[in-house]
Amino acid sequence: MIAKLNEYIEKLEEIKKNSLDDLLERWNPKNELFLKVDEKGNYKEFKGDTIIFS
């Protein structure tokens, strides 16, 4: 049972890595995004609307 769980966890990690790699290759955010989010991915102080598309 532990072996199956480890296989499952490894598969999930592989899916996550592939998803992030694909996103980094194709995603081209507008420069305005960097007014709202810092280098570490934390939100900056911002007043106004923000729309996020998945």
Predicted model as a PDB file, atoms N, CA, C, CB and O in Angstrom, pLDDT in the B-factor column:
MODEL        1                                                                  
ATOM      1  N   MET A   1       0.825  -1.196   0.000  1.00 80.00           N  
ATOM      2  CA  MET A   1       0.000   0.000   0.000  1.00 80.00           C  
ATOM      3  C   MET A   1       0.869   1.259   0.000  1.00 80.00           C  
ATOM      4  CB  MET A   1      -0.938  -0.002   1.210  1.00 80.00           C  
ATOM      5  O   MET A   1       0.545   2.230  -0.684  1.00 80.00           O  
ATOM      6  N   ILE A   2       1.961   1.254   0.756  1.00 84.00           N  
ATOM      7  CA  ILE A   2       2.868   2.399   0.798  1.00 84.00           C  
ATOM      8  C   ILE A   2       3.469   2.648  -0.587  1.00 84.00           C  
ATOM      9  CB  ILE A   2       3.989   2.168   1.842  1.00 84.00           C  
ATOM     10  O   ILE A   2       3.633   3.798  -0.997  1.00 84.00           O  
ATOM     11  N   ALA A   3       3.798   1.568  -1.310  1.00 86.00           N  
ATOM     12  CA  ALA A   3       4.378   1.703  -2.649  1.00 86.00           C  
ATOM     13  C   ALA A   3       3.400   2.412  -3.573  1.00 86.00           C  
ATOM     14  CB  ALA A   3       4.755   0.320  -3.226  1.00 86.00           C  
ATOM     15  O   ALA A   3       3.811   3.274  -4.351  1.00 86.00           O  
ATOM     16  N   LYS A   4       2.119   2.073  -3.507  1.00 93.00           N  
ATOM     17  CA  LYS A   4       1.094   2.720  -4.343  1.00 93.00           C  
ATOM     18  C   LYS A   4       0.977   4.207  -3.989  1.00 93.00           C  
ATOM     19  CB  LYS A   4      -0.282   2.014  -4.165  1.00 93.00           C  
ATOM     20  O   LYS A   4       0.838   5.052  -4.873  1.00 93.00           O  
ATOM     21  N   LEU A   5       1.033   4.515  -2.695  1.00 94.00           N  
ATOM     22  CA  LEU A   5       0.960   5.908  -2.262  1.00 94.00           C  
ATOM     23  C   LEU A   5       2.156   6.686  -2.791  1.00 94.00           C  
ATOM     24  CB  LEU A   5       0.898   5.999  -0.728  1.00 94.00           C  
ATOM     25  O   LEU A   5       2.002   7.811  -3.267  1.00 94.00           O  
ATOM     26  N   ASN A   6       3.335   6.103  -2.712  1.00 93.00           N  
ATOM     27  CA  ASN A   6       4.536   6.773  -3.226  1.00 93.00           C  
ATOM     28  C   ASN A   6       4.454   6.992  -4.729  1.00 93.00           C  
ATOM     29  CB  ASN A   6       5.783   5.959  -2.890  1.00 93.00           C  
ATOM     30  O   ASN A   6       4.864   8.040  -5.227  1.00 93.00           O  
ATOM     31  N   GLU A   7       3.922   6.001  -5.463  1.00 95.00           N  
ATOM     32  CA  GLU A   7       3.734   6.156  -6.908  1.00 95.00           C  
ATOM     33  C   GLU A   7       2.771   7.301  -7.203  1.00 95.00           C  
ATOM     34  CB  GLU A   7       3.211   4.847  -7.530  1.00 95.00           C  
ATOM     35  O   GLU A   7       2.999   8.107  -8.106  1.00 95.00           O  
ATOM     36  N   TYR A   8       1.689   7.358  -6.425  1.00 96.00           N  
ATOM     37  CA  TYR A   8       0.687   8.415  -6.583  1.00 96.00           C  
ATOM     38  C   TYR A   8       1.307   9.789  -6.332  1.00 96.00           C  
ATOM     39  CB  TYR A   8      -0.498   8.183  -5.625  1.00 96.00           C  
ATOM     40  O   TYR A   8       1.088  10.722  -7.104  1.00 96.00           O  
ATOM     41  N   ILE A   9       2.070   9.908  -5.265  1.00 95.00           N  
ATOM     42  CA  ILE A   9       2.724  11.183  -4.934  1.00 95.00           C  
ATOM     43  C   ILE A   9       3.707  11.579  -6.024  1.00 95.00           C  
ATOM     44  CB  ILE A   9       3.450  11.089  -3.577  1.00 95.00           C  
ATOM     45  O   ILE A   9       3.752  12.746  -6.414  1.00 95.00           O  
ATOM     46  N   GLU A  10       4.491  10.640  -6.520  1.00 96.00           N  
ATOM     47  CA  GLU A  10       5.438  10.928  -7.597  1.00 96.00           C  
ATOM     48  C   GLU A  10       4.717  11.398  -8.851  1.00 96.00           C  
ATOM     49  CB  GLU A  10       6.281   9.694  -7.910  1.00 96.00           C  
ATOM     50  O   GLU A  10       5.172  12.327  -9.519  1.00 96.00           O  
ATOM     51  N   LYS A  11       3.592  10.761  -9.174  1.00 96.00           N  
ATOM     52  CA  LYS A  11       2.815  11.152 -10.358  1.00 96.00           C  
ATOM     53  C   LYS A  11       2.277  12.573 -10.190  1.00 96.00           C  
ATOM     54  CB  LYS A  11       1.648  10.160 -10.600  1.00 96.00           C  
ATOM     55  O   LYS A  11       2.329  13.371 -11.126  1.00 96.00           O  
ATOM     56  N   LEU A  12       1.761  12.888  -9.008  1.00 96.00           N  
ATOM     57  CA  LEU A  12       1.262  14.244  -8.752  1.00 96.00           C  
ATOM     58  C   LEU A  12       2.376  15.280  -8.880  1.00 96.00           C  
ATOM     59  CB  LEU A  12       0.631  14.326  -7.356  1.00 96.00           C  
ATOM     60  O   LEU A  12       2.164  16.353  -9.444  1.00 96.00           O  
ATOM     61  N   GLU A  13       3.557  14.966  -8.361  1.00 96.00           N  
ATOM     62  CA  GLU A  13       4.693  15.886  -8.470  1.00 96.00           C  
ATOM     63  C   GLU A  13       5.099  16.084  -9.927  1.00 96.00           C  
ATOM     64  CB  GLU A  13       5.888  15.364  -7.657  1.00 96.00           C  
ATOM     65  O   GLU A  13       5.466  17.189 -10.326  1.00 96.00           O  
ATOM     66  N   GLU A  14       5.033  15.014 -10.722  1.00 96.00           N  
ATOM     67  CA  GLU A  14       5.356  15.106 -12.146  1.00 96.00           C  
ATOM     68  C   GLU A  14       4.337  15.983 -12.879  1.00 96.00           C  
ATOM     69  CB  GLU A  14       5.402  13.701 -12.777  1.00 96.00           C  
ATOM     70  O   GLU A  14       4.712  16.805 -13.716  1.00 96.00           O  
ATOM     71  N   ILE A  15       3.052  15.808 -12.567  1.00 95.00           N  
ATOM     72  CA  ILE A  15       2.002  16.620 -13.183  1.00 95.00           C  
ATOM     73  C   ILE A  15       2.191  18.090 -12.820  1.00 95.00           C  
ATOM     74  CB  ILE A  15       0.603  16.132 -12.739  1.00 95.00           C  
ATOM     75  O   ILE A  15       2.070  18.965 -13.678  1.00 95.00           O  
ATOM     76  N   LYS A  16       2.488  18.361 -11.557  1.00 94.00           N  
ATOM     77  CA  LYS A  16       2.702  19.745 -11.114  1.00 94.00           C  
ATOM     78  C   LYS A  16       3.882  20.373 -11.848  1.00 94.00           C  
ATOM     79  CB  LYS A  16       2.940  19.796  -9.594  1.00 94.00           C  
ATOM     80  O   LYS A  16       3.784  21.502 -12.328  1.00 94.00           O  
ATOM     81  N   LYS A  17       4.995  19.648 -11.938  1.00 93.00           N  
ATOM     82  CA  LYS A  17       6.183  20.168 -12.614  1.00 93.00           C  
ATOM     83  C   LYS A  17       5.894  20.441 -14.087  1.00 93.00           C  
ATOM     84  CB  LYS A  17       7.352  19.181 -12.478  1.00 93.00           C  
ATOM     85  O   LYS A  17       6.265  21.491 -14.611  1.00 93.00           O  
ATOM     86  N   ASN A  18       5.231  19.493 -14.756  1.00 92.00           N  
ATOM     87  CA  ASN A  18       4.915  19.679 -16.173  1.00 92.00           C  
ATOM     88  C   ASN A  18       3.977  20.859 -16.388  1.00 92.00           C  
ATOM     89  CB  ASN A  18       4.292  18.414 -16.746  1.00 92.00           C  
ATOM     90  O   ASN A  18       4.127  21.604 -17.357  1.00 92.00           O  
ATOM     91  N   SER A  19       3.013  21.031 -15.491  1.00 92.00           N  
ATOM     92  CA  SER A  19       2.076  22.151 -15.603  1.00 92.00           C  
ATOM     93  C   SER A  19       2.802  23.479 -15.439  1.00 92.00           C  
ATOM     94  CB  SER A  19       0.959  22.027 -14.557  1.00 92.00           C  
ATOM     95  O   SER A  19       2.560  24.417 -16.198  1.00 92.00           O  
ATOM     96  N   LEU A  20       3.690  23.562 -14.454  1.00 89.00           N  
ATOM     97  CA  LEU A  20       4.433  24.800 -14.225  1.00 89.00           C  
ATOM     98  C   LEU A  20       5.401  25.090 -15.370  1.00 89.00           C  
ATOM     99  CB  LEU A  20       5.196  24.721 -12.903  1.00 89.00           C  
ATOM    100  O   LEU A  20       5.544  26.239 -15.789  1.00 89.00           O  
ATOM    101  N   ASP A  21       6.064  24.051 -15.875  1.00 90.00           N  
ATOM    102  CA  ASP A  21       6.976  24.246 -17.013  1.00 90.00           C  
ATOM    103  C   ASP A  21       6.218  24.773 -18.216  1.00 90.00           C  
ATOM    104  CB  ASP A  21       7.691  22.929 -17.375  1.00 90.00           C  
ATOM    105  O   ASP A  21       6.686  25.688 -18.894  1.00 90.00           O  
ATOM    106  N   ASP A  22       5.041  24.201 -18.490  1.00 88.00           N  
ATOM    107  CA  ASP A  22       4.227  24.635 -19.622  1.00 88.00           C  
ATOM    108  C   ASP A  22       3.765  26.071 -19.430  1.00 88.00           C  
ATOM    109  CB  ASP A  22       3.017  23.709 -19.803  1.00 88.00           C  
ATOM    110  O   ASP A  22       3.785  26.866 -20.369  1.00 88.00           O  
ATOM    111  N   LEU A  23       3.355  26.399 -18.224  1.00 85.00           N  
ATOM    112  CA  LEU A  23       2.907  27.765 -17.938  1.00 85.00           C  
ATOM    113  C   LEU A  23       4.036  28.762 -18.149  1.00 85.00           C  
ATOM    114  CB  LEU A  23       2.377  27.868 -16.501  1.00 85.00           C  
ATOM    115  O   LEU A  23       3.825  29.813 -18.755  1.00 85.00           O  
ATOM    116  N   LEU A  24       5.220  28.453 -17.664  1.00 82.00           N  
ATOM    117  CA  LEU A  24       6.355  29.360 -17.805  1.00 82.00           C  
ATOM    118  C   LEU A  24       6.758  29.548 -19.269  1.00 82.00           C  
ATOM    119  CB  LEU A  24       7.540  28.839 -17.005  1.00 82.00           C  
ATOM    120  O   LEU A  24       7.235  30.619 -19.643  1.00 82.00           O  
ATOM    121  N   GLU A  25       6.572  28.529 -20.090  1.00 86.00           N  
ATOM    122  CA  GLU A  25       6.906  28.642 -21.513  1.00 86.00           C  
ATOM    123  C   GLU A  25       5.925  29.534 -22.263  1.00 86.00           C  
ATOM    124  CB  GLU A  25       6.936  27.266 -22.154  1.00 86.00           C  
ATOM    125  O   GLU A  25       6.329  30.296 -23.142  1.00 86.00           O  
ATOM    126  N   ARG A  26       4.628  29.445 -21.923  1.00 86.00           N  
ATOM    127  CA  ARG A  26       3.605  30.112 -22.725  1.00 86.00           C  
ATOM    128  C   ARG A  26       3.037  31.385 -22.114  1.00 86.00           C  
ATOM    129  CB  ARG A  26       2.498  29.172 -22.972  1.00 86.00           C  
ATOM    130  O   ARG A  26       2.432  32.189 -22.824  1.00 86.00           O  
ATOM    131  N   TRP A  27       3.217  31.583 -20.826  1.00 79.00           N  
ATOM    132  CA  TRP A  27       2.576  32.714 -20.164  1.00 79.00           C  
ATOM    133  C   TRP A  27       3.364  33.983 -20.404  1.00 79.00           C  
ATOM    134  CB  TRP A  27       2.434  32.457 -18.665  1.00 79.00           C  
ATOM    135  O   TRP A  27       4.579  34.017 -20.208  1.00 79.00           O  
ATOM    136  N   ASN A  28       2.677  35.018 -20.825  1.00 79.00           N  
ATOM    137  CA  ASN A  28       3.310  36.307 -21.104  1.00 79.00           C  
ATOM    138  C   ASN A  28       2.506  37.415 -20.408  1.00 79.00           C  
ATOM    139  CB  ASN A  28       3.401  36.566 -22.652  1.00 79.00           C  
ATOM    140  O   ASN A  28       1.686  38.080 -21.041  1.00 79.00           O  
ATOM    141  N   PRO A  29       2.744  37.608 -19.106  1.00 76.00           N  
ATOM    142  CA  PRO A  29       1.936  38.596 -18.379  1.00 76.00           C  
ATOM    143  C   PRO A  29       2.264  40.025 -18.819  1.00 76.00           C  
ATOM    144  CB  PRO A  29       2.159  38.454 -16.867  1.00 76.00           C  
ATOM    145  O   PRO A  29       3.375  40.327 -19.253  1.00 76.00           O  
ATOM    146  N   LYS A  30       1.270  40.880 -18.694  1.00 78.00           N  
ATOM    147  CA  LYS A  30       1.482  42.298 -19.000  1.00 78.00           C  
ATOM    148  C   LYS A  30       2.335  42.924 -17.902  1.00 78.00           C  
ATOM    149  CB  LYS A  30       0.122  43.053 -19.140  1.00 78.00           C  
ATOM    150  O   LYS A  30       2.334  42.460 -16.761  1.00 78.00           O  
ATOM    151  N   ASN A  31       3.047  43.957 -18.250  1.00 80.00           N  
ATOM    152  CA  ASN A  31       3.928  44.628 -17.281  1.00 80.00           C  
ATOM    153  C   ASN A  31       3.175  45.170 -16.076  1.00 80.00           C  
ATOM    154  CB  ASN A  31       4.671  45.760 -17.954  1.00 80.00           C  
ATOM    155  O   ASN A  31       3.745  45.301 -14.993  1.00 80.00           O  
ATOM    156  N   GLU A  32       1.879  45.489 -16.261  1.00 78.00           N  
ATOM    157  CA  GLU A  32       1.097  46.031 -15.154  1.00 78.00           C  
ATOM    158  C   GLU A  32       0.976  45.031 -13.993  1.00 78.00           C  
ATOM    159  CB  GLU A  32      -0.295  46.429 -15.646  1.00 78.00           C  
ATOM    160  O   GLU A  32       0.769  45.432 -12.848  1.00 78.00           O  
ATOM    161  N   LEU A  33       1.105  43.746 -14.288  1.00 78.00           N  
ATOM    162  CA  LEU A  33       1.036  42.746 -13.232  1.00 78.00           C  
ATOM    163  C   LEU A  33       2.124  42.967 -12.196  1.00 78.00           C  
ATOM    164  CB  LEU A  33       1.148  41.349 -13.818  1.00 78.00           C  
ATOM    165  O   LEU A  33       1.915  42.720 -11.008  1.00 78.00           O  
ATOM    166  N   PHE A  34       3.268  43.425 -12.636  1.00 79.00           N  
ATOM    167  CA  PHE A  34       4.394  43.625 -11.720  1.00 79.00           C  
ATOM    168  C   PHE A  34       4.194  44.841 -10.812  1.00 79.00           C  
ATOM    169  CB  PHE A  34       5.684  43.784 -12.512  1.00 79.00           C  
ATOM    170  O   PHE A  34       4.957  45.045  -9.868  1.00 79.00           O  
ATOM    171  N   LEU A  35       3.164  45.650 -11.099  1.00 81.00           N  
ATOM    172  CA  LEU A  35       2.791  46.720 -10.174  1.00 81.00           C  
ATOM    173  C   LEU A  35       1.998  46.163  -8.993  1.00 81.00           C  
ATOM    174  CB  LEU A  35       1.971  47.800 -10.902  1.00 81.00           C  
ATOM    175  O   LEU A  35       1.883  46.810  -7.952  1.00 81.00           O  
ATOM    176  N   LYS A  36       1.451  44.952  -9.165  1.00 83.00           N  
ATOM    177  CA  LYS A  36       0.568  44.363  -8.165  1.00 83.00           C  
ATOM    178  C   LYS A  36       1.210  43.218  -7.383  1.00 83.00           C  
ATOM    179  CB  LYS A  36      -0.680  43.871  -8.830  1.00 83.00           C  
ATOM    180  O   LYS A  36       0.776  42.904  -6.274  1.00 83.00           O  
ATOM    181  N   VAL A  37       2.249  42.589  -7.960  1.00 84.00           N  
ATOM    182  CA  VAL A  37       2.854  41.406  -7.352  1.00 84.00           C  
ATOM    183  C   VAL A  37       4.366  41.583  -7.330  1.00 84.00           C  
ATOM    184  CB  VAL A  37       2.457  40.111  -8.124  1.00 84.00           C  
ATOM    185  O   VAL A  37       4.956  42.033  -8.312  1.00 84.00           O  
ATOM    186  N   ASP A  38       5.003  41.225  -6.196  1.00 85.00           N  
ATOM    187  CA  ASP A  38       6.461  41.355  -6.121  1.00 85.00           C  
ATOM    188  C   ASP A  38       7.162  40.118  -6.673  1.00 85.00           C  
ATOM    189  CB  ASP A  38       6.899  41.596  -4.675  1.00 85.00           C  
ATOM    190  O   ASP A  38       6.506  39.186  -7.139  1.00 85.00           O  
ATOM    191  N   GLU A  39       8.479  40.110  -6.622  1.00 82.00           N  
ATOM    192  CA  GLU A  39       9.287  39.025  -7.197  1.00 82.00           C  
ATOM    193  C   GLU A  39       9.018  37.679  -6.536  1.00 82.00           C  
ATOM    194  CB  GLU A  39      10.761  39.358  -7.078  1.00 82.00           C  
ATOM    195  O   GLU A  39       9.219  36.629  -7.148  1.00 82.00           O  
ATOM    196  N   LYS A  40       8.565  37.711  -5.289  1.00 88.00           N  
ATOM    197  CA  LYS A  40       8.315  36.473  -4.547  1.00 88.00           C  
ATOM    198  C   LYS A  40       6.868  35.986  -4.703  1.00 88.00           C  
ATOM    199  CB  LYS A  40       8.633  36.680  -3.068  1.00 88.00           C  
ATOM    200  O   LYS A  40       6.492  34.960  -4.137  1.00 88.00           O  
ATOM    201  N   GLY A  41       6.061  36.725  -5.472  1.00 83.00           N  
ATOM    202  CA  GLY A  41       4.671  36.330  -5.687  1.00 83.00           C  
ATOM    203  C   GLY A  41       3.704  36.873  -4.657  1.00 83.00           C  
ATOM    204  O   GLY A  41       2.541  36.473  -4.626  1.00 83.00           O  
ATOM    205  N   ASN A  42       4.171  37.783  -3.809  1.00 89.00           N  
ATOM    206  CA  ASN A  42       3.303  38.401  -2.805  1.00 89.00           C  
ATOM    207  C   ASN A  42       2.609  39.624  -3.385  1.00 89.00           C  
ATOM    208  CB  ASN A  42       4.109  38.790  -1.551  1.00 89.00           C  
ATOM    209  O   ASN A  42       3.189  40.369  -4.175  1.00 89.00           O  
ATOM    210  N   TYR A  43       1.355  39.818  -2.980  1.00 85.00           N  
ATOM    211  CA  TYR A  43       0.631  40.991  -3.453  1.00 85.00           C  
ATOM    212  C   TYR A  43       1.220  42.257  -2.856  1.00 85.00           C  
ATOM    213  CB  TYR A  43      -0.856  40.884  -3.107  1.00 85.00           C  
ATOM    214  O   TYR A  43       1.543  42.309  -1.669  1.00 85.00           O  
ATOM    215  N   LYS A  44       1.356  43.278  -3.693  1.00 87.00           N  
ATOM    216  CA  LYS A  44       1.762  44.603  -3.229  1.00 87.00           C  
ATOM    217  C   LYS A  44       0.497  45.395  -2.901  1.00 87.00           C  
ATOM    218  CB  LYS A  44       2.638  45.347  -4.306  1.00 87.00           C  
ATOM    219  O   LYS A  44      -0.608  45.004  -3.275  1.00 87.00           O  
ATOM    220  N   GLU A  45       0.674  46.496  -2.206  1.00 86.00           N  
ATOM    221  CA  GLU A  45      -0.433  47.410  -1.956  1.00 86.00           C  
ATOM    222  C   GLU A  45      -0.919  47.924  -3.303  1.00 86.00           C  
ATOM    223  CB  GLU A  45      -0.007  48.592  -1.012  1.00 86.00           C  
ATOM    224  O   GLU A  45      -0.133  48.487  -4.065  1.00 86.00           O  
ATOM    225  N   PHE A  46      -2.201  47.739  -3.611  1.00 77.00           N  
ATOM    226  CA  PHE A  46      -2.723  48.156  -4.904  1.00 77.00           C  
ATOM    227  C   PHE A  46      -4.180  48.523  -4.773  1.00 77.00           C  
ATOM    228  CB  PHE A  46      -2.539  47.056  -5.953  1.00 77.00           C  
ATOM    229  O   PHE A  46      -4.947  47.821  -4.114  1.00 77.00           O  
ATOM    230  N   LYS A  47      -4.570  49.624  -5.399  1.00 79.00           N  
ATOM    231  CA  LYS A  47      -5.970  50.039  -5.418  1.00 79.00           C  
ATOM    232  C   LYS A  47      -6.460  49.982  -6.854  1.00 79.00           C  
ATOM    233  CB  LYS A  47      -6.153  51.470  -4.818  1.00 79.00           C  
ATOM    234  O   LYS A  47      -5.870  50.586  -7.750  1.00 79.00           O  
ATOM    235  N   GLY A  48      -7.547  49.248  -7.061  1.00 76.00           N  
ATOM    236  CA  GLY A  48      -8.091  49.088  -8.401  1.00 76.00           C  
ATOM    237  C   GLY A  48      -8.564  47.652  -8.611  1.00 76.00           C  
ATOM    238  O   GLY A  48      -8.580  46.840  -7.686  1.00 76.00           O  
ATOM    239  N   ASP A  49      -8.943  47.369  -9.837  1.00 76.00           N  
ATOM    240  CA  ASP A  49      -9.470  46.050 -10.177  1.00 76.00           C  
ATOM    241  C   ASP A  49      -8.358  45.154 -10.719  1.00 76.00           C  
ATOM    242  CB  ASP A  49     -10.610  46.171 -11.207  1.00 76.00           C  
ATOM    243  O   ASP A  49      -7.416  45.624 -11.357  1.00 76.00           O  
ATOM    244  N   THR A  50      -8.486  43.876 -10.455  1.00 69.00           N  
ATOM    245  CA  THR A  50      -7.567  42.873 -10.996  1.00 69.00           C  
ATOM    246  C   THR A  50      -8.399  41.690 -11.464  1.00 69.00           C  
ATOM    247  CB  THR A  50      -6.495  42.429  -9.929  1.00 69.00           C  
ATOM    248  O   THR A  50      -9.265  41.206 -10.735  1.00 69.00           O  
ATOM    249  N   ILE A  51      -8.138  41.230 -12.671  1.00 73.00           N  
ATOM    250  CA  ILE A  51      -8.798  40.046 -13.211  1.00 73.00           C  
ATOM    251  C   ILE A  51      -7.722  39.025 -13.502  1.00 73.00           C  
ATOM    252  CB  ILE A  51      -9.634  40.376 -14.495  1.00 73.00           C  
ATOM    253  O   ILE A  51      -6.712  39.340 -14.131  1.00 73.00           O  
ATOM    254  N   ILE A  52      -7.935  37.790 -13.042  1.00 69.00           N  
ATOM    255  CA  ILE A  52      -6.989  36.720 -13.286  1.00 69.00           C  
ATOM    256  C   ILE A  52      -7.689  35.644 -14.107  1.00 69.00           C  
ATOM    257  CB  ILE A  52      -6.433  36.141 -11.951  1.00 69.00           C  
ATOM    258  O   ILE A  52      -8.748  35.146 -13.722  1.00 69.00           O  
ATOM    259  N   PHE A  53      -7.090  35.290 -15.237  1.00 68.00           N  
ATOM    260  CA  PHE A  53      -7.608  34.220 -16.089  1.00 68.00           C  
ATOM    261  C   PHE A  53      -6.756  32.987 -15.893  1.00 68.00           C  
ATOM    262  CB  PHE A  53      -7.628  34.641 -17.581  1.00 68.00           C  
ATOM    263  O   PHE A  53      -5.529  33.072 -15.859  1.00 68.00           O  
ATOM    264  N   SER A  54      -7.398  31.846 -15.763  1.00 63.00           N  
ATOM    265  CA  SER A  54      -6.611  30.612 -15.620  1.00 63.00           C  
ATOM    266  C   SER A  54      -6.325  30.012 -16.985  1.00 63.00           C  
ATOM    267  CB  SER A  54      -7.350  29.586 -14.732  1.00 63.00           C  
ATOM    268  O   SER A  54      -5.675  28.971 -17.078  1.00 63.00           O  
TER     269      SER A  54                                                      
ENDMDL                                                                          
END                                                                             
